[in-house]
């Protein structure tokens, strides 16, 4: 008998994304991967996102987890990972900066049995990139370099949203960071676990702050602290 195909769990953390949440979920559902489980974590949104999810989007996904107050991306992913039942787990932001049509490329090294974790790199090429903020790019490269110094990895994009994990791997990681510190924290922990980590090039359609981008310079400082905390301290 032919073995059942692997199930992909897609965790979508969502905070104040009423303009894009339905399109993001529809794009994920249309992605050429399957079977798939979609888990949406609504992180205390105050802009009407919750109403859209309750009336339009919730019936389209497998599970919706609600936070009564904003707890942060790390807290949302912690709950989403805990609820995942698929063989492979992927993070997909609700703002459509990352293209769900590239999910097959992201998870292929895991499906081939080569990787335990895959990062989608915005700096390796692989598709079109919107030209935006120089200092964001410089900050991302600096944080990746600093992380690599301590993990002894040669990643090109540690801060990328697009990360895929074998479920048994990510559910063994104890996530402590509630906000954007998740990225350096999980990188340090999967490196320490000796996971086989791959990168694939992806496209990137970044947003401006006027369009809803949320990460700022304080998150960059927190990332530096997290790199030191989870690698050294």
Phi and psi in degrees as GROMACS dihedral restraints (atoms count N, CA, C in turn):
[ dihedral_restraints ]
;  ai    aj    ak    al  type     phi  dphi    fc
    3     4     5     6     1   -70.3    20    10
    4     5     6     7     1   133.9    20    10
    6     7     8     9     1   -66.0    20    10
    7     8     9    10     1   150.7    20    10
    9    10    11    12     1   -66.3    20    10
   10    11    12    13     1   142.1    20    10
   12    13    14    15     1   -65.7    20    10
   13    14    15    16     1   149.8    20    10
   15    16    17    18     1   -64.5    20    10
   16    17    18    19     1   144.4    20    10
   18    19    20    21     1   -94.9    20    10
   19    20    21    22     1   133.7    20    10
   21    22    23    24     1  -102.0    20    10
   22    23    24    25     1   121.7    20    10
   24    25    26    27     1   -95.6    20    10
   25    26    27    28     1   126.6    20    10
   27    28    29    30     1  -112.5    20    10
   28    29    30    31     1   115.1    20    10
   30    31    32    33     1   -98.6    20    10
   31    32    33    34     1   123.6    20    10
   33    34    35    36     1  -116.2    20    10
   34    35    36    37     1   101.5    20    10
   36    37    38    39     1   -75.9    20    10
   37    38    39    40     1   140.3    20    10
   39    40    41    42     1  -140.9    20    10
   40    41    42    43     1   123.6    20    10
   42    43    44    45     1  -138.6    20    10
   43    44    45    46     1   115.4    20    10
   45    46    47    48     1    52.0    20    10
   46    47    48    49     1    60.2    20    10
   48    49    50    51     1  -127.3    20    10
   49    50    51    52     1    45.1    20    10
   51    52    53    54     1   -64.2    20    10
   52    53    54    55     1   -26.1    20    10
   54    55    56    57     1   -75.5    20    10
   55    56    57    58     1   -22.9    20    10
   57    58    59    60     1  -124.3    20    10
   58    59    60    61     1   -11.7    20    10
   60    61    62    63     1   -61.8    20    10
   61    62    63    64     1   -42.6    20    10
   63    64    65    66     1   -65.7    20    10
   64    65    66    67     1   -45.2    20    10
   66    67    68    69     1   -62.3    20    10
   67    68    69    70     1   -37.1    20    10
   69    70    71    72     1   -64.8    20    10
   70    71    72    73     1   -45.2    20    10
   72    73    74    75     1   -65.4    20    10
   73    74    75    76     1   -42.7    20    10
   75    76    77    78     1   -62.5    20    10
   76    77    78    79     1   -38.0    20    10
   78    79    80    81     1   -66.6    20    10
   79    80    81    82     1   -39.5    20    10
   81    82    83    84     1   -64.2    20    10
   82    83    84    85     1   -43.9    20    10
   84    85    86    87     1   -64.9    20    10
   85    86    87    88     1   -29.7    20    10
   87    88    89    90     1   -85.0    20    10
   88    89    90    91     1    -8.8    20    10
   90    91    92    93     1   -60.5    20    10
   91    92    93    94     1   140.0    20    10
   93    94    95    96     1   -78.3    20    10
   94    95    96    97     1    56.1    20    10
   96    97    98    99     1  -135.2    20    10
   97    98    99   100     1   153.0    20    10
   99   100   101   102     1   174.9    20    10
  100   101   102   103     1   161.6    20    10
  102   103   104   105     1   -68.0    20    10
  103   104   105   106     1   157.0    20    10
  105   106   107   108     1  -133.8    20    10
  106   107   108   109     1   151.5    20    10
  108   109   110   111     1  -120.5    20    10
  109   110   111   112     1   126.5    20    10
  111   112   113   114     1  -112.9    20    10
  112   113   114   115     1   122.4    20    10
  114   115   116   117     1  -117.0    20    10
  115   116   117   118     1   121.8    20    10
  117   118   119   120     1  -107.1    20    10
  118   119   120   121     1   126.8    20    10
  120   121   122   123     1  -112.8    20    10
  121   122   123   124     1   111.4    20    10
  123   124   125   126     1   -93.3    20    10
  124   125   126   127     1   110.7    20    10
  126   127   128   129     1   -98.1    20    10
  127   128   129   130     1    66.6    20    10
  129   130   131   132     1    64.2    20    10
  130   131   132   133     1    35.4    20    10
  132   133   134   135     1   -61.7    20    10
  133   134   135   136     1   144.8    20    10
  135   136   137   138     1  -122.3    20    10
  136   137   138   139     1     6.6    20    10
  138   139   140   141     1  -104.7    20    10
  139   140   141   142     1    10.4    20    10
  141   142   143   144     1   100.2    20    10
  142   143   144   145     1    -1.1    20    10
  144   145   146   147     1   -59.0    20    10
  145   146   147   148     1   -42.4    20    10
  147   148   149   150     1   -61.1    20    10
  148   149   150   151     1   -40.9    20    10
  150   151   152   153     1   -62.1    20    10
  151   152   153   154     1   -40.1    20    10
  153   154   155   156     1   -64.6    20    10
  154   155   156   157     1   -40.5    20    10
  156   157   158   159     1   -67.3    20    10
  157   158   159   160     1   -43.3    20    10
  159   160   161   162     1   -65.0    20    10
  160   161   162   163     1   -35.4    20    10
  162   163   164   165     1   -95.1    20    10
  163   164   165   166     1   -28.9    20    10
  165   166   167   168     1  -122.6    20    10
  166   167   168   169     1   -42.7    20    10
  168   169   170   171     1   -94.4    20    10
  169   170   171   172     1   -36.5    20    10
  171   172   173   174     1   -50.7    20    10
  172   173   174   175     1   -45.2    20    10
  174   175   176   177     1   -65.1    20    10
  175   176   177   178     1   -14.9    20    10
  177   178   179   180     1   -84.4    20    10
  178   179   180   181     1   -19.5    20    10
  180   181   182   183     1  -110.3    20    10
  181   182   183   184     1   171.0    20    10
  183   184   185   186     1   -81.8    20    10
  184   185   186   187     1   -32.8    20    10
  186   187   188   189     1  -155.3    20    10
  187   188   189   190     1   141.2    20    10
  189   190   191   192     1  -120.8    20    10
  190   191   192   193     1   128.6    20    10
  192   193   194   195     1  -112.1    20    10
  193   194   195   196     1   127.3    20    10
  195   196   197   198     1  -107.7    20    10
  196   197   198   199     1   132.8    20    10
  198   199   200   201     1  -101.7    20    10
  199   200   201   202     1   130.5    20    10
  201   202   203   204     1   -70.6    20    10
  202   203   204   205     1   -23.7    20    10
  204   205   206   207     1  -136.2    20    10
  205   206   207   208     1   160.3    20    10
  207   208   209   210     1   -68.4    20    10
  208   209   210   211     1   120.7    20    10
  210   211   212   213     1  -112.8    20    10
  211   212   213   214     1   -18.4    20    10
  213   214   215   216     1   111.6    20    10
  214   215   216   217     1   163.3    20    10
  216   217   218   219     1   -63.0    20    10
  217   218   219   220     1   -43.0    20    10
  219   220   221   222     1   -61.5    20    10
  220   221   222   223     1   -41.8    20    10
  222   223   224   225     1   -65.1    20    10
  223   224   225   226     1   -38.5    20    10
  225   226   227   228     1   -64.9    20    10
  226   227   228   229     1   -43.5    20    10
  228   229   230   231     1   -67.9    20    10
  229   230   231   232     1   -36.6    20    10
  231   232   233   234     1   -56.2    20    10
  232   233   234   235     1   -45.5    20    10
  234   235   236   237     1   -70.7    20    10
  235   236   237   238     1   -39.3    20    10
  237   238   239   240     1   -65.8    20    10
  238   239   240   241     1   -42.6    20    10
  240   241   242   243     1   -64.0    20    10
  241   242   243   244     1   -38.5    20    10
  243   244   245   246     1   -63.3    20    10
  244   245   246   247     1   -33.6    20    10
  246   247   248   249     1   -85.6    20    10
  247   248   249   250     1   -11.4    20    10
  249   250   251   252     1   -66.6    20    10
  250   251   252   253     1   142.3    20    10
  252   253   254   255     1  -124.4    20    10
  253   254   255   256     1    -4.3    20    10
  255   256   257   258     1   -74.1    20    10
  256   257   258   259     1   171.7    20    10
  258   259   260   261     1   -77.6    20    10
  259   260   261   262     1   -34.0    20    10
  261   262   263   264     1  -125.0    20    10
  262   263   264   265     1   140.3    20    10
  264   265   266   267     1  -121.7    20    10
  265   266   267   268     1   131.5    20    10
  267   268   269   270     1  -125.0    20    10
  268   269   270   271     1   145.7    20    10
  270   271   272   273     1   -95.4    20    10
  271   272   273   274     1   130.0    20    10
  273   274   275   276     1  -131.9    20    10
  274   275   276   277     1   114.5    20    10
  276   277   278   279     1   -69.5    20    10
  277   278   279   280     1   157.0    20    10
  279   280   281   282     1   -88.1    20    10
  280   281   282   283     1     3.3    20    10
  282   283   284   285     1   -99.1    20    10
  283   284   285   286     1     0.9    20    10
  285   286   287   288     1    63.8    20    10
  286   287   288   289     1    23.7    20    10
  288   289   290   291     1   -70.0    20    10
  289   290   291   292     1   -23.7    20    10
  291   292   293   294     1  -115.6    20    10
  292   293   294   295     1   137.6    20    10
  294   295   296   297     1   -90.6    20    10
  295   296   297   298     1   114.2    20    10
  297   298   299   300     1   -60.0    20    10
  298   299   300   301     1   -19.8    20    10
  300   301   302   303     1   -65.2    20    10
  301   302   303   304     1   -13.9    20    10
  303   304   305   306     1   -94.9    20    10
  304   305   306   307     1     3.1    20    10
  306   307   308   309     1   -57.6    20    10
  307   308   309   310     1   -39.5    20    10
  309   310   311   312     1   -57.6    20    10
  310   311   312   313     1   -40.1    20    10
  312   313   314   315     1   -65.8    20    10
  313   314   315   316     1   -38.0    20    10
  315   316   317   318     1   -65.3    20    10
  316   317   318   319     1   -42.1    20    10
  318   319   320   321     1   -91.2    20    10
  319   320   321   322     1    -7.8    20    10
  321   322   323   324     1   -58.7    20    10
  322   323   324   325     1   -42.3    20    10
  324   325   326   327     1   -59.7    20    10
  325   326   327   328     1   -30.5    20    10
  327   328   329   330     1   -73.4    20    10
  328   329   330   331     1   -44.7    20    10
  330   331   332   333     1   -62.8    20    10
  331   332   333   334     1   -31.9    20    10
  333   334   335   336     1   -76.8    20    10
  334   335   336   337     1    -7.8    20    10
  336   337   338   339     1    83.8    20    10
  337   338   339   340     1    11.9    20    10
  339   340   341   342     1   -91.5    20    10
  340   341   342   343     1   -28.2    20    10
  342   343   344   345     1  -128.0    20    10
  343   344   345   346     1   153.5    20    10
  345   346   347   348     1  -100.9    20    10
  346   347   348   349     1   -27.8    20    10
  348   349   350   351     1  -140.7    20    10
  349   350   351   352     1   140.0    20    10
  351   352   353   354     1  -131.6    20    10
  352   353   354   355     1   132.1    20    10
  354   355   356   357     1  -106.5    20    10
  355   356   357   358     1   135.2    20    10
  357   358   359   360     1   -90.2    20    10
  358   359   360   361     1   111.0    20    10
  360   361   362   363     1   -91.1    20    10
  361   362   363   364     1   127.4    20    10
  363   364   365   366     1   -78.0    20    10
  364   365   366   367     1   -10.9    20    10
  366   367   368   369     1  -108.1    20    10
  367   368   369   370     1     3.4    20    10
  369   370   371   372     1   -97.2    20    10
  370   371   372   373     1    -1.5    20    10
  372   373   374   375     1    86.8    20    10
  373   374   375   376     1  -164.0    20    10
  375   376   377   378     1   108.2    20    10
  376   377   378   379     1    -6.0    20    10
  378   379   380   381     1   171.6    20    10
  379   380   381   382     1   175.9    20    10
  381   382   383   384     1   -68.9    20    10
  382   383   384   385     1   150.2    20    10
  384   385   386   387     1  -130.3    20    10
  385   386   387   388     1   130.8    20    10
  387   388   389   390     1   -71.5    20    10
  388   389   390   391     1   135.1    20    10
  390   391   392   393     1   -85.0    20    10
  391   392   393   394     1   119.4    20    10
  393   394   395   396     1  -136.4    20    10
  394   395   396   397     1  -122.3    20    10
  396   397   398   399     1   -84.3    20    10
  397   398   399   400     1   121.9    20    10
  399   400   401   402     1   -61.7    20    10
  400   401   402   403     1   -45.1    20    10
  402   403   404   405     1   -70.4    20    10
  403   404   405   406     1   -26.6    20    10
  405   406   407   408     1   -65.6    20    10
  406   407   408   409     1   -45.2    20    10
  408   409   410   411     1   -61.4    20    10
  409   410   411   412     1   -45.4    20    10
  411   412   413   414     1   -63.8    20    10
  412   413   414   415     1   -40.6    20    10
  414   415   416   417     1   -64.3    20    10
  415   416   417   418     1   -42.2    20    10
  417   418   419   420     1   -62.0    20    10
  418   419   420   421     1   -42.6    20    10
  420   421   422   423     1   -66.4    20    10
  421   422   423   424     1   -38.6    20    10
  423   424   425   426     1   -64.6    20    10
  424   425   426   427     1   -45.6    20    10
  426   427   428   429     1   -64.7    20    10
  427   428   429   430     1   -37.5    20    10
  429   430   431   432     1   -64.6    20    10
  430   431   432   433     1   -43.9    20    10
  432   433   434   435     1   -61.8    20    10
  433   434   435   436     1   -45.9    20    10
  435   436   437   438     1   -62.6    20    10
  436   437   438   439     1   -42.9    20    10
  438   439   440   441     1   -61.2    20    10
  439   440   441   442     1   -44.1    20    10
  441   442   443   444     1   -61.7    20    10
  442   443   444   445     1   -34.7    20    10
  444   445   446   447     1   -57.3    20    10
  445   446   447   448     1   -39.5    20    10
  447   448   449   450     1   -91.6    20    10
  448   449   450   451     1   -30.0    20    10
  450   451   452   453     1   -88.6    20    10
  451   452   453   454     1   -16.4    20    10
  453   454   455   456     1    62.5    20    10
  454   455   456   457     1    30.3    20    10
  456   457   458   459     1   -98.5    20    10
  457   458   459   460     1   167.5    20    10
  459   460   461   462     1  -121.5    20    10
  460   461   462   463     1    45.7    20    10
  462   463   464   465     1   -62.6    20    10
  463   464   465   466     1   152.0    20    10
  465   466   467   468     1  -104.5    20    10
  466   467   468   469     1   -14.2    20    10
  468   469   470   471     1  -152.3    20    10
  469   470   471   472     1    78.0    20    10
  471   472   473   474     1   -66.5    20    10
  472   473   474   475     1   -32.0    20    10
  474   475   476   477     1   -85.0    20    10
  475   476   477   478     1     3.4    20    10
  477   478   479   480     1   -59.8    20    10
  478   479   480   481     1   145.4    20    10
  480   481   482   483     1   -70.7    20    10
  481   482   483   484     1   -41.2    20    10
  483   484   485   486     1   -72.2    20    10
  484   485   486   487     1   101.0    20    10
  486   487   488   489     1  -132.1    20    10
  487   488   489   490     1   135.1    20    10
  489   490   491   492     1  -121.0    20    10
  490   491   492   493     1   141.5    20    10
  492   493   494   495     1  -135.7    20    10
  493   494   495   496     1   145.1    20    10
  495   496   497   498     1   -61.6    20    10
  496   497   498   499     1   136.9    20    10
  498   499   500   501     1   -60.5    20    10
  499   500   501   502     1   -39.4    20    10
  501   502   503   504     1   -65.5    20    10
  502   503   504   505     1   -22.3    20    10
  504   505   506   507     1   -78.5    20    10
  505   506   507   508     1   -54.0    20    10
  507   508   509   510     1   -69.0    20    10
  508   509   510   511     1   -27.6    20    10
  510   511   512   513     1   -78.0    20    10
  511   512   513   514     1    -7.9    20    10
  513   514   515   516     1   -90.6    20    10
  514   515   516   517     1   -11.1    20    10
  516   517   518   519     1   -85.9    20    10
  517   518   519   520     1   124.6    20    10
  519   520   521   522     1   -87.3    20    10
  520   521   522   523     1   108.5    20    10
  522   523   524   525     1   -88.5    20    10
  523   524   525   526     1   119.0    20    10
  525   526   527   528     1  -100.7    20    10
  526   527   528   529     1   -28.6    20    10
  528   529   530   531     1   -77.8    20    10
  529   530   531   532     1   135.7    20    10
  531   532   533   534     1   -91.2    20    10
  532   533   534   535     1   -21.5    20    10
  534   535   536   537     1  -117.5    20    10
  535   536   537   538     1  -138.4    20    10
  537   538   539   540     1   -75.7    20    10
  538   539   540   541     1    -5.6    20    10
  540   541   542   543     1   -65.0    20    10
  541   542   543   544     1    -7.9    20    10
  543   544   545   546     1   -53.7    20    10
  544   545   546   547     1   -40.2    20    10
  546   547   548   549     1   -62.6    20    10
  547   548   549   550     1   -55.3    20    10
  549   550   551   552     1   -67.9    20    10
  550   551   552   553     1   -31.1    20    10
  552   553   554   555     1   -64.2    20    10
  553   554   555   556     1   -51.8    20    10
  555   556   557   558     1   -66.7    20    10
  556   557   558   559     1   -32.4    20    10
  558   559   560   561     1   -64.2    20    10
  559   560   561   562     1   -45.3    20    10
  561   562   563   564     1   -62.2    20    10
  562   563   564   565     1   -39.8    20    10
  564   565   566   567     1   -75.8    20    10
  565   566   567   568     1   -38.9    20    10
  567   568   569   570     1   -72.0    20    10
  568   569   570   571     1   -29.0    20    10
  570   571   572   573     1   -66.2    20    10
  571   572   573   574     1   -43.4    20    10
  573   574   575   576     1   -67.0    20    10
  574   575   576   577     1   -28.5    20    10
  576   577   578   579     1   -74.3    20    10
  577   578   579   580     1   -10.1    20    10
  579   580   581   582     1    77.4    20    10
  580   581   582   583     1    24.7    20    10
  582   583   584   585     1   -66.3    20    10
  583   584   585   586     1   149.6    20    10
  585   586   587   588     1   -81.6    20    10
  586   587   588   589     1   113.0    20    10
  588   589   590   591     1  -112.2    20    10
  589   590   591   592     1   129.7    20    10
  591   592   593   594     1  -119.4    20    10
  592   593   594   595     1   160.5    20    10
  594   595   596   597     1  -125.0    20    10
  595   596   597   598     1   146.2    20    10
  597   598   599   600     1  -131.8    20    10
  598   599   600   601     1   146.8    20    10
  600   601   602   603     1   -74.9    20    10
  601   602   603   604     1   139.5    20    10
  603   604   605   606     1  -134.0    20    10
  604   605   606   607     1   164.3    20    10
  606   607   608   609     1   -84.8    20    10
  607   608   609   610     1   170.1    20    10
  609   610   611   612     1  -153.8    20    10
  610   611   612   613     1   124.6    20    10
  612   613   614   615     1  -117.2    20    10
  613   614   615   616     1    77.5    20    10
  615   616   617   618     1   -65.7    20    10
  616   617   618   619     1   158.7    20    10
  618   619   620   621     1  -107.1    20    10
  619   620   621   622     1   156.9    20    10
  621   622   623   624     1   -87.8    20    10
  622   623   624   625     1   169.4    20    10
  624   625   626   627     1   -65.2    20    10
  625   626   627   628     1   -33.6    20    10
  627   628   629   630     1   -64.5    20    10
  628   629   630   631     1   -27.6    20    10
  630   631   632   633     1   -88.2    20    10
  631   632   633   634     1    -3.8    20    10
  633   634   635   636     1   119.4    20    10
  634   635   636   637     1     6.0    20    10
  636   637   638   639     1   -61.9    20    10
  637   638   639   640     1   140.0    20    10
  639   640   641   642     1  -114.6    20    10
  640   641   642   643     1   -28.1    20    10
  642   643   644   645     1   -69.7    20    10
  643   644   645   646     1   141.6    20    10
  645   646   647   648     1  -138.2    20    10
  646   647   648   649     1  -172.4    20    10
  648   649   650   651     1   -66.1    20    10
  649   650   651   652     1   -30.9    20    10
  651   652   653   654     1   -62.9    20    10
  652   653   654   655     1   -34.9    20    10
  654   655   656   657     1   -66.9    20    10
  655   656   657   658     1   -32.7    20    10
  657   658   659   660     1   -64.1    20    10
  658   659   660   661     1   -42.8    20    10
  660   661   662   663     1   -64.0    20    10
  661   662   663   664     1   -39.8    20    10
  663   664   665   666     1   -64.2    20    10
  664   665   666   667     1   -36.4    20    10
  666   667   668   669     1   -63.3    20    10
  667   668   669   670     1   -40.0    20    10
  669   670   671   672     1   -60.3    20    10
  670   671   672   673     1   -46.2    20    10
  672   673   674   675     1   -60.7    20    10
  673   674   675   676     1   -41.7    20    10
  675   676   677   678     1   -66.3    20    10
  676   677   678   679     1   -36.9    20    10
  678   679   680   681     1   -59.5    20    10
  679   680   681   682     1   -45.1    20    10
  681   682   683   684     1   -69.9    20    10
  682   683   684   685     1   -43.3    20    10
  684   685   686   687     1   -61.4    20    10
  685   686   687   688     1   -47.3    20    10
  687   688   689   690     1   -91.0    20    10
  688   689   690   691     1    -7.9    20    10
  690   691   692   693     1  -107.9    20    10
  691   692   693   694     1   -29.3    20    10
  693   694   695   696     1  -117.3    20    10
  694   695   696   697     1   -50.4    20    10
